[in-house]
Amino acid sequence: MTTAVPAQESDPTTDLLASARALAPLLREQAAHNEASGHLTTLVEDALHEHRLFGMWTPRELGGSEVDPVRSLDILQTLSEADPSTAWVVMAASLATGTGGAYLGDEAVAEMFSGTRLPVVAGQGTRPGRAVRDGNGYRLSGEWNFASGIKHAQWIHTLGVVEETGQALIFVLPKSRATLSDNWDVMGLRATGSIDYSIDNVYVPAAFTHVGPTTVPLRGGSVLRLGIMHLSIIGHSAWALGVSRRMLDELADLVRSKVGRPGSLAESATFHANYGAAEAEWHAAHDFVHQAWSDVEARITCGLEPTHEQQTRVRLALYHATRMAESVSNVVYRAAGTTALRSGALQQLFRDVHAGTQHVTSAPAVLEACGRDLAGVEPESSWLYMNLVPGNRHDL
């Protein structure tokens, strides 16, 4: 039986956290269907549009909500607890849609945001393609991987380097101009549909481009001054907290259902200790993430950029939360025994966690860079995406 979800009012300032909570039963119900399809079901996709969740970081003047960092964490954690793949699609598409609305030229925005629904933008913002200048635009070519949510998108957001200047730009173009490869055959996060795509000598007008690491929006307020990378860090941090929280809760439900049975984990002191330690890990990671982003939010609300130290802390908090989720998933898997081995929520969550840990934002190099920075061995360095690079530090 499909759960009916009442749509929220169309006011773009609608409380998206309430929407995420209202949608949670539907997302749980549809999770297995999403995974079997390799993308979100039409029921889920329509519900996300009705509740305007793809507009989480879109400028208000374009019909979005410009949700602040801490509330964004709560929204995406709630979605991740319900279905990690849905949360992953929402965070990826909200980022590309919101930054497109904030940073692209007027011509592009007028075309993209002309419909009754908010557009969905998806693609790859790391591995670059090649661009050459052509009049008032560029010719873009390349091959990209991991386009999470692209099956639900109308537009592609993709990184390219201009051959004449070496400048890294984000290019936004209709999805129809790309060749998609339906090759997302993976262990976890199957419903994200994070397929590969290629583009061959496609003309992109300059208005449909923006500087990759920009933090200067043409539209929107303080949250859009964070730039692409920091919005991505918010999303991945919340995702790790949500999927690990769900695994702990699923395990607790399983154990309670077997109270009184001989040999039940409910009577095991070793299980009690392991579960308590896992809860402590989760709360430590949650509080680290929230404190780091509360500090950033206080600063950007005053019109200031995050300090270098704050930028380091949010990256370290993301790495810590991701590795916590991996650790918790292993504790839960071992404790749940054959229940986690069989098809069901615990098996799917376990696979999703281990797919999520492979993302570039939580690679070992990120931890190493944070360690170098915190130890003070590179005092003149600054952050470019997830890399610590020489020079350009300008804390105010």
C-alpha positions in Angstrom: 0.0 0.0 0.0 1.5 3.3 -1.1 1.7 6.0 1.6 0.0 9.2 0.6 2.1 12.3 1.3 0.3 15.7 1.5 2.1 18.3 -0.5 3.4 21.4 1.3 2.3 24.9 0.3 4.2 26.3 -2.7 5.8 29.2 -0.8 9.5 28.8 -1.3 10.2 29.5 2.3 8.3 26.4 3.4 10.0 24.5 6.2 11.9 21.8 4.2 12.8 19.9 7.4 9.1 19.4 8.0 8.8 18.2 4.4 11.7 15.8 4.8 10.1 14.3 7.9 6.7 14.0 6.1 8.3 12.2 3.2 10.3 9.8 5.3 7.7 7.0 5.4 7.3 7.1 1.6 11.1 7.1 1.1 11.5 4.0 3.3 8.6 2.3 1.5 10.1 3.0 -1.9 13.8 2.4 -1.2 13.9 -1.2 -2.5 11.9 -0.1 -5.6 14.4 2.7 -6.2 17.3 0.4 -6.0 15.7 -2.2 -8.3 15.1 0.5 -10.9 18.5 2.1 -10.7 16.9 5.5 -10.1 14.2 7.1 -7.9 10.7 6.0 -8.7 8.3 8.5 -10.2 6.4 8.6 -7.0 9.5 9.7 -5.1 10.6 12.1 -7.8 7.2 13.8 -7.9 7.1 14.1 -4.1 10.5 15.7 -4.0 9.3 18.3 -6.5 6.0 18.9 -4.8 7.9 19.6 -1.5 10.5 21.7 -3.4 13.4 19.8 -1.9 15.5 20.2 -5.1 15.4 23.9 -4.4 17.1 23.7 -1.0 20.0 25.9 -2.1 18.4 27.7 -5.0 18.1 31.5 -4.6 14.7 32.6 -3.2 14.1 34.9 -6.1 14.1 31.9 -8.4 11.7 29.9 -6.2 14.2 28.2 -3.9 14.7 28.3 -0.2 18.4 29.1 0.4 18.5 26.9 3.5 21.2 27.8 6.0 24.0 25.2 6.7 22.7 23.8 10.0 19.2 23.3 8.8 20.6 21.8 5.6 22.4 19.2 7.8 19.1 18.3 9.5 17.1 18.0 6.2 19.7 15.8 4.5 20.2 13.7 7.6 16.5 13.0 7.7 16.4 12.0 4.1 19.5 9.8 4.5 17.9 8.0 7.4 14.9 7.2 5.2 16.8 6.3 2.0 20.4 7.0 1.5 20.1 7.0 -2.3 17.3 9.6 -2.3 19.3 11.8 0.0 22.4 11.5 -2.2 20.4 12.5 -5.3 18.8 15.5 -3.5 22.1 16.8 -2.2 23.8 16.5 -5.6 21.0 18.0 -7.6 20.3 20.7 -5.0 23.9 21.8 -5.2 24.1 21.9 -9.0 20.7 23.5 -9.3 21.3 26.1 -6.6 24.8 27.1 -7.7 23.6 27.3 -11.3 20.8 29.7 -10.2 23.3 31.7 -8.1 26.3 32.0 -10.4 25.2 31.7 -14.1 24.4 34.7 -16.3 20.9 36.1 -16.7 20.3 34.5 -20.1 21.0 31.1 -18.7 18.9 31.5 -15.6 15.9 32.9 -17.6 15.9 29.8 -19.7 16.5 27.3 -17.0 14.1 28.6 -14.4 11.1 29.3 -16.7 9.0 26.2 -15.9 6.4 25.5 -13.2 8.8 23.1 -11.6 12.3 23.9 -10.5 14.8 22.5 -13.0 17.0 19.7 -11.9 20.7 20.0 -12.7 23.2 17.1 -12.2 26.7 16.1 -13.3 30.3 16.0 -12.4 32.3 18.8 -10.9 35.7 17.3 -10.4 37.3 15.5 -13.3 37.6 18.2 -16.0 36.8 18.2 -19.7 38.4 20.4 -22.4 37.0 23.7 -23.6 38.1 26.0 -26.4 36.9 29.6 -26.9 34.4 30.1 -29.8 33.0 33.6 -30.1 30.8 34.4 -27.1 31.1 30.9 -25.8 33.1 27.7 -25.7 33.3 24.3 -27.4 33.2 21.6 -24.7 34.4 18.0 -25.0 35.2 15.3 -22.5 34.2 12.2 -20.6 32.9 12.3 -17.0 31.9 9.8 -14.3 29.6 9.7 -11.4 26.7 11.9 -12.5 24.5 11.4 -9.5 20.9 12.1 -10.1 21.3 12.7 -13.9 18.4 10.4 -14.7 16.1 13.0 -13.1 17.8 16.1 -14.6 17.1 18.3 -17.5 20.5 20.0 -17.4 24.1 18.9 -17.0 26.6 20.7 -14.7 30.1 19.7 -15.7 33.7 20.9 -15.2 36.0 21.9 -18.0 39.3 23.7 -18.4 39.7 26.3 -21.0 42.7 25.4 -23.1 43.8 28.9 -24.0 43.9 30.2 -20.3 43.9 27.1 -18.1 40.8 28.5 -16.3 38.5 26.0 -14.7 34.8 26.6 -15.5 31.5 25.0 -14.7 29.5 24.5 -17.9 25.8 24.0 -17.8 24.0 22.6 -20.9 20.9 20.6 -21.8 21.2 16.9 -20.9 20.1 16.1 -24.5 23.5 17.4 -25.7 25.4 14.7 -23.9 25.7 11.0 -24.5 24.8 9.0 -21.4 26.2 5.6 -20.6 23.8 3.5 -18.5 26.7 1.7 -16.7 26.0 2.2 -12.9 26.6 -1.4 -11.9 27.7 -1.0 -8.3 27.5 -2.5 -4.9 25.6 0.3 -3.2 23.8 3.6 -3.8 22.3 1.9 -6.9 19.3 4.3 -7.0 21.5 7.3 -7.5 21.9 6.4 -11.1 25.4 7.9 -11.0 26.2 7.0 -14.6 29.0 8.2 -16.9 28.5 10.7 -19.8 30.4 12.3 -22.6 30.2 15.5 -24.6 31.7 16.0 -28.0 32.4 19.5 -29.3 29.2 21.1 -27.9 28.8 24.8 -28.0 28.1 26.4 -24.6 27.3 30.2 -24.4 29.4 32.1 -21.9 26.2 32.9 -19.9 25.9 29.2 -19.2 29.3 29.1 -17.5 30.8 30.3 -14.2 34.2 30.0 -12.5 34.4 26.7 -10.7 35.5 27.7 -7.2 33.6 31.0 -7.2 32.0 32.2 -3.9 30.4 35.4 -5.4 26.8 34.8 -6.3 24.9 37.0 -8.7 21.7 36.0 -6.9 21.0 34.7 -3.4 22.3 35.3 0.0 24.9 34.1 2.5 24.6 30.3 2.0 25.5 30.8 -1.6 28.7 32.6 -0.7 30.0 29.2 0.5 30.6 28.0 -3.0 30.2 24.5 -4.5 32.7 22.7 -2.4 31.4 23.8 1.0 27.8 23.0 0.0 29.1 19.5 -1.0 30.7 19.1 2.4 27.4 19.9 4.1 25.7 17.3 2.0 28.1 14.5 2.5 28.4 15.1 6.2 24.7 14.9 6.7 24.5 11.8 4.5 27.0 10.0 6.7 25.2 11.0 9.9 21.9 9.8 8.5 22.7 6.4 7.1 24.7 5.5 10.3 21.9 6.7 12.5 19.4 4.5 10.6 21.7 1.5 11.0 22.0 1.9 14.7 18.2 2.3 15.1 17.6 -0.8 12.9 19.9 -2.8 15.1 18.3 -1.6 18.3 14.8 -2.6 16.8 16.1 -6.0 15.9 17.6 -6.7 19.3 14.4 -5.5 21.1 12.3 -7.9 18.9 14.3 -10.8 20.3 14.2 -10.0 24.0 13.6 -13.2 26.0 14.9 -15.6 23.4 17.8 -17.8 24.5 21.1 -16.4 23.4 19.6 -13.1 22.4 21.9 -10.1 22.0 19.6 -8.3 24.5 21.3 -10.3 27.2 24.8 -9.9 26.0 27.2 -7.6 27.9 29.6 -7.6 25.0 26.8 -6.4 22.7 25.8 -3.7 25.2 29.4 -2.4 25.3 29.8 -2.4 21.5 26.5 -0.7 21.0 27.3 1.9 23.6 30.6 2.6 21.9 29.0 2.9 18.5 26.5 5.4 19.9 29.3 7.4 21.4 31.1 7.5 18.0 27.9 8.6 16.3 27.2 11.4 18.8 30.8 12.6 18.7 30.7 12.8 14.9 27.3 14.5 14.9 28.3 17.2 17.4 31.6 17.8 15.6 29.8 18.4 12.3 27.2 20.6 13.8 29.6 22.7 15.9 31.9 23.2 12.9 29.0 24.4 10.7 27.3 26.5 13.4 30.6 28.4 13.6 30.6 28.9 9.8 27.0 29.9 9.8 27.5 32.6 12.4 30.3 34.0 10.3 28.6 34.0 6.9 25.4 35.5 8.4 27.6 38.5 9.3 28.7 38.8 5.6 32.1 37.3 6.2 33.8 34.3 4.6 34.6 31.2 6.7 38.0 31.5 8.2 40.8 29.2 7.1 40.5 27.3 10.4 36.8 26.8 9.9 37.3 25.5 6.4 39.8 23.0 7.8 37.4 21.9 10.6 34.4 21.3 8.3 36.6 19.1 6.1 37.9 17.2 9.1 34.4 16.8 10.5 33.2 15.3 7.2 36.1 12.8 7.1 35.5 11.9 10.7 31.7 11.4 10.1 32.3 9.3 7.0 34.8 7.0 8.8 32.4 6.8 11.8 29.6 5.7 9.5 31.9 2.9 8.1 32.9 1.8 11.6 29.3 1.8 12.8 28.1 -0.2 9.8 30.7 -2.9 10.6 29.5 -3.1 14.2 25.9 -3.3 13.1 26.6 -5.9 10.4 28.5 -8.2 12.7 25.9 -7.9 15.5 22.9 -8.4 13.2 24.2 -11.7 12.0 22.3 -13.4 9.1 19.6 -10.7 9.2 22.1 -8.3 7.7 23.2 -10.9 5.2 19.8 -11.3 3.7 18.0 -8.9 1.4 16.4 -6.1 3.5 17.1 -2.7 5.0 20.3 -3.6 6.9 21.9 -5.2 3.9 21.1 -2.3 1.7 22.2 0.3 4.2 25.5 -1.6 4.7 26.2 -1.6 1.0 25.2 2.1 0.7 27.6 3.1 3.5 30.5 1.4 1.8 29.7 3.0 -1.5 29.6 6.4 0.1 33.0 6.0 1.8 34.6 5.9 -1.6 33.7 9.5 -2.5 36.6 11.8 -3.1 35.6 14.2 -0.4 36.5 11.6 2.2 39.6 10.2 0.6 42.7 9.6 2.9 44.4 12.6 1.3 41.8 14.9 2.9 42.7 13.7 6.4 46.4 14.1 5.6 45.9 17.7 4.4 43.9 18.5 7.5 46.7 17.1 9.6 49.3 19.1 7.9 47.3 22.3 8.3 46.4 21.7 12.0 50.0 20.9 12.8 51.0 24.2 11.3 53.6 22.9 8.8 52.1 24.8 5.9 51.2 28.2 7.4 50.7 30.0 4.1 48.4 27.4 2.5 44.7 27.7 1.6 41.9 25.3 0.5 41.0 24.8 -3.1 38.2 22.3 -3.2 39.6 19.4 -1.0 43.2 20.3 -1.6 45.6 22.3 0.5 47.5 24.6 -1.8 50.3 27.2 -1.3 49.3 30.8 -0.7 46.2 33.0 -1.0 45.1 32.7 2.6 43.1 35.8 3.5 41.1 35.4 6.8 39.4 38.6 7.8 
